[in-house]
């Protein structure tokens, strides 16, 4: 016997597997929309998927923080002047 999906409306379209295929910003956006539209099932799935993802601190793919420039100390400046 096949299990039928008894959900109706937008909640029937979103499964945990489908949400897990989205990028993190997309899942966050879906979560915000689900809360705004009062769809607690979708919001709960989004929270579960986000909870499983590692927190890397990267905000956007491809954006790399520039390495800090070395500071020029007074001692180095004096040494350069003397040379």
C-alpha positions in Angstrom: 0.0 0.0 0.0 1.4 3.4 -1.0 1.6 6.2 1.6 -0.5 9.2 0.4 0.5 12.8 1.1 -2.4 14.2 3.1 -1.1 17.7 3.3 -2.8 20.3 1.1 -1.6 23.6 -0.2 2.0 24.9 -0.1 3.0 22.5 2.6 2.5 19.5 0.3 5.1 20.9 -2.2 8.0 21.1 0.3 9.7 18.0 1.7 12.7 17.8 3.9 14.7 16.4 0.9 13.7 19.2 -1.4 14.6 21.8 1.2 18.0 20.2 1.8 18.8 20.8 -1.9 18.5 24.5 -1.5 21.4 26.8 -0.6 21.5 28.2 3.0 20.3 31.7 2.0 17.4 30.1 0.1 16.4 28.0 3.1 16.5 31.1 5.3 14.3 32.9 2.8 11.9 30.0 2.6 11.8 29.9 6.5 11.0 33.7 6.6 8.3 33.3 4.0 6.8 30.2 5.8 6.6 32.1 9.1 5.1 35.1 7.4 2.5 33.0 5.6 1.8 31.0 8.8 3.0 27.6 7.5 4.6 26.1 10.6 5.3 22.7 9.0 7.5 24.3 6.3 9.2 26.6 8.9 10.0 23.6 11.1 11.5 21.7 8.2 13.7 24.7 7.4 14.9 25.0 11.0 15.8 21.2 10.9 17.7 21.6 7.6 19.6 24.7 8.8 20.4 23.0 12.1 22.2 20.2 10.3 24.4 22.5 8.2 27.8 23.5 9.5 28.3 27.1 10.6 31.3 28.3 8.6 30.9 32.1 9.0 31.0 32.5 5.2 28.2 34.9 4.1 28.4 34.5 0.4 30.1 32.0 -1.9 33.1 33.4 -3.7 33.7 36.2 -1.3 37.0 35.9 0.4 38.2 38.3 3.1 41.4 40.1 2.1 44.4 39.3 4.2 45.3 42.1 6.6 48.2 44.3 5.6 51.2 44.1 7.9 51.5 47.1 10.2 54.4 49.4 9.7 55.9 50.0 13.1 58.0 53.0 14.2 61.1 50.7 14.5 60.7 49.5 10.9 60.2 53.1 9.7 63.4 54.2 11.4 65.3 51.3 10.1 64.2 52.1 6.5 65.2 55.7 6.9 68.6 54.8 8.2 69.3 52.3 5.4 
